[in-house]
Amino acid sequence: MTSPLELAEEAAVGAGASSGVVRLAVADPPLPSPGDLVADRYRIVRRVCEGGMGVLFEARHERLAQPVAVKVLRPRLARCHEVVQRFEREARAAARLRSIHCARVLDVDALPGGLPFIVFEYLVGHDLGAELAARGALPISFAIECALQAAAAMTEAHACGIVHRDLKPSNLFLCRAPDGAAPLVKVLDFGVSRIDEPGEPRITGDFDSIGTPEYMSPEQVRGASALDARSDVWSLGVSLFELVTGRTPFAGSRTSVVAHIVEDPVPVLSSLCPGVPRVLDAIVHWMLEKDPAKRVPTMAEVARLLAGAR
C-alpha cells in the first residue's frame, strides 16, 4: 500500500519530469546523536531502535539524573503533514492514560530542525514479540496474565475514546513491576489510534487502513470508517491466540491474510493447543467472532473473563 508521503513524492517527481524543471533535493532535518543535549535537558545516550514512524533513543534527564526514552519522528516522514499529525496524536493519546499498564508520556517538544519528539518513561525489558521469537508458544497462565493486563490498559483507553488499532505482541512490552515481583505488561505505540472526541481532527486517506494485517479485525481490513473498541478486542484475541499457540490464526502475504480474515473460519484454539482449558478456548473464540455485534462487547468484559480463567 502506498503511503501519502510516497504518493506526494511520486507526484513531485512526475511534475518535475513533465515540466522539465530540475528539482533540488531538500535535506532531511538531522536526528540527534549520542552525546547531544535535546531541549536543554535530555542527553542522548544511544539509539535503541527504529520503527515505522519514529526512532527511539535512550536518554538521560540532565537535572533529574533519570533515564528516559525519546521517540523522534523519522526525518523523511516529517515532510508529510498527515504523518506529523499521527505522531502528535500518539502523544496526546498516551498522555491521557494513567494506567500502570500504559507507558507514561513525560514531555513533548521539537528539535531545532523541526522534528517532533515524545519523551516516555524508560522501560527495561522487551516486547512480547521478542518473547515469542525466543521461546515460541508461552505457558497458558502467563499468556492469560499478559492479555489480562493489556485488557486493563485498553479498558481505560476505550473509556477515553481511544481505539488503538494496532494491538499485537510487539506493542505489548514486558517489564518488571515496581515491587520487582511479577512481570508487568505495558501497551505501547498509539501512533495509529483513533481518538473520538470533539475537536479532535479526523485524519483520513490511505492511513485509515494502516495496521498489521495478521492482527486486523474483519471490519478493519474492509476499511470500515467507524472502528470501535470491538476491533481492539479482536486484535487482542489474535495476540492471545499467538501467545498460546506460537502462531497467528492466519498467516501469509498481506493479500492472503486479508482474504483469510474476511472469508475463512477462525481456527479453534484447542485444535492447535489440545491442552488449553475449555474456558479459555471459549473466551478466545468469542473475542474472534467475525461479526463485531457477536464479539465480546468491551475490554472490561474481556478482563473479567480472563480474570476468571486464571
C-alpha positions in Angstrom: 0.0 0.0 0.0 1.4 3.4 -1.0 1.5 5.9 1.8 0.5 9.6 1.5 4.2 10.5 1.7 5.2 8.2 -1.1 2.3 9.5 -3.3 3.4 13.1 -2.7 7.0 12.2 -3.6 5.9 10.4 -6.8 3.7 13.4 -7.8 6.6 15.8 -7.2 8.9 13.7 -9.4 6.3 13.4 -12.1 5.6 17.1 -12.1 9.3 17.9 -12.4 9.7 15.5 -15.3 6.8 16.8 -17.2 7.7 20.4 -16.8 11.4 20.0 -17.5 12.2 21.6 -14.1 15.1 20.2 -12.1 14.0 19.9 -8.5 16.7 20.1 -5.9 16.6 17.5 -3.1 15.7 19.0 0.3 17.9 17.7 3.1 16.1 15.9 5.9 16.4 17.5 9.3 19.0 15.7 11.3 18.4 13.2 14.1 20.2 13.6 17.4 23.4 11.7 18.1 24.8 10.2 21.3 26.1 13.0 23.5 23.7 15.6 22.1 21.6 17.6 24.5 18.0 17.8 23.4 15.7 20.6 24.6 18.4 21.7 27.1 17.6 18.7 29.3 17.8 15.3 27.7 21.3 13.9 27.0 21.1 11.3 24.2 22.8 8.1 25.4 22.3 5.7 22.5 20.0 4.9 19.6 17.8 1.9 20.6 15.8 1.0 17.5 13.8 2.4 14.6 10.1 1.7 13.9 7.7 2.6 11.1 7.1 6.1 12.4 9.9 7.0 14.8 13.5 6.4 16.0 13.8 5.6 19.7 16.7 6.8 21.8 17.8 6.2 25.4 18.5 9.5 27.0 19.1 10.9 30.5 17.4 13.9 32.1 20.4 16.1 33.0 18.9 17.8 36.1 17.0 14.8 37.5 19.6 12.2 36.5 16.9 9.8 35.4 16.8 7.7 32.3 14.1 8.5 29.7 13.1 7.2 26.3 13.0 9.8 23.5 11.0 8.9 20.3 11.8 11.2 17.4 9.8 11.3 14.1 11.8 9.8 11.3 13.2 12.7 9.2 11.8 11.5 5.9 8.3 11.4 7.3 8.4 15.0 8.6 7.6 16.2 5.1 4.2 14.6 5.3 1.7 16.7 7.4 -0.6 13.7 7.9 2.3 11.7 9.4 3.2 14.5 11.7 -0.4 14.6 12.8 -0.3 10.9 13.5 2.9 11.3 15.6 1.4 14.2 17.6 -1.8 12.1 18.1 0.3 9.4 19.7 1.5 11.8 22.3 -2.0 13.2 23.0 -3.5 9.7 23.3 -0.8 8.2 25.6 -0.7 11.4 27.8 -4.4 10.9 28.7 -3.8 7.4 30.1 -2.9 6.8 33.8 -2.9 3.1 33.9 0.2 1.4 35.1 -0.2 -0.8 32.0 0.5 2.2 29.6 3.9 3.8 29.1 3.7 7.3 30.6 4.4 10.4 28.5 6.7 12.9 30.2 7.2 15.6 27.6 6.6 16.7 24.0 8.7 19.1 22.1 10.6 19.6 18.8 14.2 19.6 17.8 15.8 22.8 16.4 15.4 21.3 12.8 11.6 20.9 13.4 11.4 17.1 14.1 8.8 16.5 16.8 9.7 14.1 19.7 7.9 12.5 22.6 9.6 11.6 25.9 8.4 8.5 27.6 9.3 6.7 30.8 12.3 4.5 30.3 11.3 0.8 30.3 13.7 -2.1 30.9 12.7 -5.3 29.3 11.4 -6.4 25.9 8.2 -6.8 24.0 6.1 -10.0 23.8 7.0 -10.3 20.1 10.6 -10.9 21.2 9.5 -13.2 23.9 7.6 -15.3 21.3 10.6 -15.3 19.0 12.8 -16.6 21.8 10.5 -19.1 23.4 7.8 -20.0 21.0 4.4 -20.7 22.5 4.2 -19.4 26.1 2.8 -21.0 29.2 -1.0 -20.6 29.2 -1.2 -19.0 32.6 1.5 -16.4 31.6 -0.3 -15.7 28.3 -3.6 -15.1 30.1 -1.9 -12.8 32.6 -0.3 -10.7 29.8 -3.6 -10.4 27.9 -5.4 -9.5 31.1 -3.0 -6.6 31.8 -3.3 -5.4 28.2 -7.1 -5.5 28.5 -6.9 -3.4 31.7 -4.9 -0.8 29.8 -7.3 -0.8 26.9 -10.3 -0.6 29.2 -9.1 2.9 30.3 -8.1 3.8 26.7 -11.6 3.0 25.4 -13.2 4.9 28.2 -11.2 7.9 26.9 -12.5 7.4 23.4 -9.2 5.9 22.1 -9.1 2.9 19.8 -5.6 1.6 19.4 -6.0 -0.1 16.0 -2.6 -1.9 16.2 -2.6 -4.2 19.2 -0.1 -7.0 18.7 2.6 -8.7 20.8 5.3 -6.3 19.6 3.3 -3.5 21.0 3.0 -5.2 24.4 6.1 -4.5 26.5 7.2 -6.9 29.2 9.0 -5.2 32.1 9.3 -5.5 35.9 6.6 -4.4 38.2 7.7 -1.7 40.8 7.9 -4.3 43.5 10.1 -6.4 41.3 7.9 -9.5 41.7 5.6 -10.2 38.7 6.1 -9.2 35.1 4.3 -6.1 34.1 2.8 -5.5 30.6 2.6 -2.1 29.1 0.7 -1.2 25.9 2.9 0.9 23.5 2.5 2.8 20.3 -0.7 4.7 19.9 0.5 6.3 16.7 -2.3 5.0 14.6 -5.0 5.2 17.2 -8.4 6.7 16.6 -9.5 9.3 19.1 -13.2 10.1 19.3 -13.5 13.4 21.0 -15.0 16.8 20.0 -12.3 18.9 18.4 -10.0 16.0 17.6 -9.1 16.2 13.9 -10.2 13.4 11.7 -7.2 12.0 9.7 -8.3 10.4 6.5 -6.7 8.8 3.5 -4.6 5.7 2.9 -3.5 5.6 6.5 -7.1 4.6 7.5 -6.1 1.0 6.7 -2.8 1.1 8.5 -2.1 -1.7 10.8 -0.5 -5.2 10.9 -2.7 -7.5 8.7 -2.4 -10.6 10.9 -4.0 -8.7 13.8 -6.6 -6.6 12.0 -10.3 -7.2 12.6 -12.5 -8.1 9.6 -14.1 -4.6 9.8 -10.6 -3.0 9.8 -9.4 -4.9 6.7 -12.6 -3.9 4.9 -11.7 -0.3 5.7 -14.6 0.5 7.9 -14.7 4.2 8.7 -16.1 3.8 12.2 -14.0 1.2 14.0 -14.8 0.9 17.7 -13.4 -0.8 20.7 -14.5 -4.2 19.4 -11.8 -4.1 16.8 -9.2 -3.9 19.6 -10.9 -6.9 21.2 -10.3 -8.9 18.0 -6.7 -7.8 17.9 -6.1 -8.8 21.5 -7.8 -12.1 20.8 -5.4 -12.7 17.9 -2.5 -11.8 20.2 -3.6 -14.2 22.9 -4.1 -16.9 20.3 -0.5 -16.4 19.2 0.9 -16.3 22.8 -0.7 -19.7 23.5 0.0 -21.4 20.1 3.1 -19.6 18.8 1.3 -18.6 15.6 -1.5 -16.2 14.5 -4.8 -17.6 13.2 -3.9 -16.6 9.7 -0.5 -16.1 8.1 1.0 -15.5 4.6 1.3 -12.5 2.4 -0.7 -9.3 3.2 -3.2 -10.1 0.4 -3.7 -13.7 1.5 -4.0 -12.8 5.2 -6.7 -10.2 4.4 -8.6 -12.7 2.3 -8.4 -15.4 5.1 -9.7 -12.9 7.7 -12.7 -11.9 5.6 -13.6 -15.3 4.2 -12.3 -18.2 6.3 -13.4 -19.5 9.6 -11.0 -18.8 12.5 -9.1 -21.9 13.7 -10.2 -23.2 17.0 -7.6 -22.6 19.7 -7.8 -26.1 21.2 -7.2 -27.6 17.7 -3.7 -26.2 17.8 -3.2 -26.5 21.6 -5.1 -29.5 22.9 -4.3 -28.8 26.5 -5.9 -25.4 26.6 -8.6 -25.0 29.2 -12.2 -25.1 27.7 -12.9 -21.7 29.3 -10.0 -20.1 27.5 -11.0 -21.8 24.3 -14.4 -20.2 24.6 -13.1 -16.8 25.5 -10.8 -16.6 22.5 -13.5 -17.9 20.2 -15.8 -15.2 21.4 -13.1 -12.5 21.0 -12.6 -13.7 17.4 -16.2 -13.6 16.3 -16.1 -12.0 12.8 -19.3 -10.1 13.3 -18.5 -7.3 15.8 -22.1 -7.5 17.0 -21.5 -11.0 18.2 -18.0 -10.4 19.6 -17.1 -9.7 23.3 -18.5 -6.2 23.5 -15.9 -4.4 25.7 -12.4 -4.8 27.0 -13.8 -4.6 30.6 -15.7 -7.8 29.8 -12.6 -9.3 28.3 -10.7 -8.5 31.5 -13.5 -10.0 33.6 -13.5 -13.2 31.6 -9.7 -13.6 31.6 -9.5 -13.0 35.4 -11.9 -15.9 35.8 -9.8 -18.1 33.6 -6.6 -17.7 35.6 
